[in-house]
Amino acid sequence: MNSIVRTRKGEIVQDPPLVVKLISHPLAGLMWLPLRIWLGFQWLEAGLHKVQNPAWVVTGEALKGFWTSAVAIPETGRPAITFDWYRSFLQVLLDGQAYTWFAKLVAYGEVLVGIGLIIGAFTGIAAFFGGLMNFNFMLAGSASTNPLLFVIAVGLILAWKVSGYFGADYFLLRWIGTPWHGRREPEAVKASAPKPA
């Protein structure tokens, strides 16, 4: 199925067929499957290390140390954070000692994102929260593997309809439906069909 958009002048703009297939065709789920599982294991592994570390899930000192080094402005060279607004945001979190609860949120969030991606449950949502964490890590000056993980997460978000097709989403999306359409019962489909004149 091709995606078509009309411009203000009434012209039709059609998405490239390859892009439509990559984000809409069920068999494209096979392409997303290894990327989804690999990304899930990256998050699960990172999260399990944090969950087993009291500096993350008890005191939050690990996150405090990360934020403290991120907001520091060195006398020479470039600071880790490029955007002053983000440095101010982290400083507010540091001053409010938000690391005591935020570290738990990060640790358990990484585990949940990993599990969601591995089993293919709510893949688009899991990828969104994973990408959000990657984005924040990058804003805080930690490049590492975050750009690659972020790009894969964006792909999974765009292909949310099929990226979990070979996983739990195959059942979940049919059972729950989508917020904008809900689940359509067979009777509702028959009732909405046009009647012959």
Steps between C-alpha positions, in 0.01 A plus 500: 500500500647834396486803724365806322487862617331792328672839511315831538497536123336157461809325366555142605826408673562129530752332729771294328378139465815360664448714810133401519598132482771538766260654750171334402546158338486209748796324336713808575469383859762240413746779423418680826514180708881469540538876554221499759643203690855635487386838629293329770802306624706821512239660727444187708872451563553867591196498727593177681843642584331803653229305684769289671695809606393671827648827372215500247203345678565591864686829528498635145866602540591360157254732326604787724860448389398487133295821528772677701766428239259591219419847641864582582656772287875439462749786511642393166334309221134448430234410757322165463163671454464731201159648588479727804129428548575128541784573744257715703240222489749245638617750762141542621471121527830485691401780736168328568677166561282341231774244436377304806183395312600575140781243508247226578282624214795479259615156620160331497396693189796358309402148606137552396599649163730203441232243586240680289729505197619142537150351521356756259239636741389859433812533286437858390449617859803310629714639216372852574607485865832341404556775245404763758767366736757492216412858412548614860830315529618676184383840628700431816812452289518120496534392138619139537257273311205732559481645146480151345245381757297818443488450122379141538241612754368763258470230230304276738274789597424580135435132429295446817226316308736228378814518717333277759309289247724202577449540872232572757367798303354255249242417768503819707419744218210283384369454854539856629475697176637850456396810695365675191292209368470252783426137432240434234265213562378299197141617569615864498671447165180351352286781643728769357500347150301702243157357425396442140252753362 
